[in-house]
Amino acid sequence: MSKTLLIAGCGDVGSRLGQQLNTAGWTIYGLRRTVTLLPEGIRPVAGDLYNDACPAAWPHEPLDYLVYCAAATERDEAGYRAAYVDGLRRVIDWLAQHGQQPKRLLFVSSSGVYGQLQGEWVDECSPAQADSYSGRILREAEQLALHSGLAASVVRLTGLYGPGRAWLLNQVRQGYRVASEPALYGNRIHVDDAAGLLAYLLQADARGVALDDCYIGVDDQPAPLHEVVAWLREQLGVSHWSDTATLRRAGSKRCSNARARALGWVPQYLSYREGYREILRGV
């Protein structure tokens, strides 16, 4: 079933999404500043989400779907607002300028909107009340998407990992220490599964499946960070510990993928073990 999709902010996840759906016969446009980084099969739209001017290469054909998956280039309040709220508003305006009415908008958000700290299980119905500027601005952008005049779904991705995302592996190699009491739960999803979930939702919508307005993108097994670190130490053969004090990150929650699974989506990497094994095979 051939459809036309525009991915605004077509970086790592967006490019993987575009490749998956291009293989399925979809026409894919990718909007980003540096279009030379787009993979084969994605039609380039050179554009700047921080600029009011509509990109000259904006497609003129009808668009069936829009995915907004920008990433903030500046990690501060102004940077977040520019990327997620102002950028999304511009793309919605550009659609209107061209008389385009996609069947659905997917807005890629983050589980950072949840402020739970005690290891609670979290799903799409849980209060999303993180008081960080990033959480507040992402909730504002989610509301903009949901009240854009387009049918919309928010996809709250958890911690992305995969090829080129080696922060935790590098920390473990350096003897990363993390508190074990109380357990600090973390949530993650492999970048290919994140792209796969977005593709699955779009294809389900194209088949006429009714979508909810929110999904969490996470693997099957949220895990205490100290367990993940211990397993990676074993895989990497690391025996030393860093001289620095035990590190304690803020936040601890366990995100559920039950809603996405009920729709029929299954992650390729069920837990961090399967995902990191694949990465380590390529190291």
WONOR-V219886 format. One record per pair of residues at least 12 apart in sequence whose C-alpha atoms are under 7 Angstrom apart, sorted by sequence separation. I is the first residue (numbers start at 0). J is the second residue. D is the distance in whole Angstrom. If there is no record, write none. Layout:
I;J;D  I;J;D
This chain:
29;41;6  33;45;7  44;56;5  70;82;6  141;153;6  28;41;6  29;42;6  30;43;6  31;44;7  32;45;5  44;57;6  69;82;6  113;126;7  114;127;6  27;41;5  28;42;5  29;43;5  30;44;5  31;45;6  32;46;5  69;83;7  113;127;4  114;128;5  27;42;6  28;43;6  29;44;6  30;45;6  31;46;5  32;47;6  112;127;5  113;128;6  114;129;4  28;44;7  30;46;6  31;47;7  112;128;6  113;129;5  114;130;7  112;129;5  21;40;6  9;29;5  9;30;6  3;25;6  4;26;6  5;27;6  6;28;6  7;29;6  8;30;6  9;31;6  18;40;7  112;134;4  1;24;5  2;25;5  3;26;5  4;27;5  5;28;5  6;29;5  7;30;5  8;31;5  14;37;7  111;134;6  112;135;7  193;216;6  1;25;5  2;26;6  3;27;6  4;28;6  5;29;6  6;30;6  7;31;7  14;38;7  17;41;6  112;137;7  112;138;7  158;186;6  159;187;6  160;188;6  161;189;5  188;216;7  108;137;7  157;186;6  158;187;4  159;188;5  160;189;5  161;190;6  188;217;5  157;187;5  158;188;6  159;189;6  160;190;6  187;217;6  188;218;5  157;188;6  159;190;6  186;217;7  187;218;6  49;81;7  221;253;6  221;254;7  106;141;7  186;221;5  65;101;6  185;221;6  186;222;7  49;86;6  62;99;6  64;101;5  184;221;7  185;222;6  217;254;7  219;256;7  48;86;5  51;89;6  59;97;7  61;99;6  62;100;7  63;101;5  64;102;6  65;103;7  66;104;6  67;105;6  68;106;6  106;144;7  184;222;5  185;223;6  217;255;7  218;256;7  62;101;5  63;102;5  64;103;5  65;104;5  66;105;5  67;106;5  68;107;5  184;223;4  185;224;6  217;256;6  53;93;6  64;104;6  65;105;6  66;106;6  67;107;6  183;223;5  184;224;6  216;256;6  182;223;6  183;224;6  215;256;6  214;258;7  104;149;7  108;153;6  110;155;5  214;259;6  103;149;6  104;150;6  105;151;6  106;152;6  107;153;6  108;154;6  109;155;4  110;156;6  179;225;6  103;150;5  104;151;5  105;152;5  106;153;5  107;154;5  108;155;4  109;156;5  110;157;5  178;225;7  102;150;7  103;151;5  104;152;6  105;153;6  106;154;6  107;155;6  108;156;6  109;157;6  177;225;6  218;266;6  105;154;7  220;269;7  218;268;7  219;269;5  220;270;5  218;269;5  219;270;6  218;270;6  79;133;7  83;137;7  13;68;7  76;132;6  80;136;6  84;140;5  5;62;7  76;133;7  79;136;7  83;140;6  171;228;7  4;62;6  3;62;5  4;63;6  5;64;6  6;65;6  7;66;6  8;67;6  9;68;7  152;211;7  153;212;6  154;213;6  155;214;6  156;215;6  157;216;6  3;63;5  4;64;5  5;65;5  6;66;5  7;67;5  8;68;5  152;212;4  153;213;5  154;214;5  155;215;5  156;216;4  157;217;6  2;63;6  3;64;6  4;65;6  5;66;6  6;67;6  7;68;6  8;69;4  151;212;6  152;213;5  153;214;6  154;215;6  155;216;6  156;217;7  171;232;6  7;69;7  154;216;7  176;240;7  172;237;6  174;239;6  175;240;6  176;241;7  199;264;7  118;184;6  174;240;4  175;241;6  185;251;6  174;241;4  178;245;6  184;251;5  185;252;7  186;253;6  173;241;6  177;245;5  178;246;6  183;251;5  184;252;6  185;253;7  186;254;6  196;264;7  176;245;5  177;246;5  178;247;6  184;253;6  176;246;6  177;247;6  192;266;6  192;267;6  189;268;7  189;274;6  123;213;6  123;214;6  123;215;7  162;278;6  161;278;7  121;252;7  120;252;6  121;253;6  122;254;6  118;251;5  119;252;5  120;253;5  121;254;5  122;255;5  116;250;5  117;251;6  118;252;4  119;253;6  120;254;6  121;255;6  115;250;7  116;251;4  117;252;6  118;253;6  120;255;7  115;251;7  116;252;6  115;252;6  15;191;7  12;190;6  16;194;5  20;198;7  15;194;6  16;195;7  12;193;7  13;194;7  16;197;7  12;194;6  16;198;6
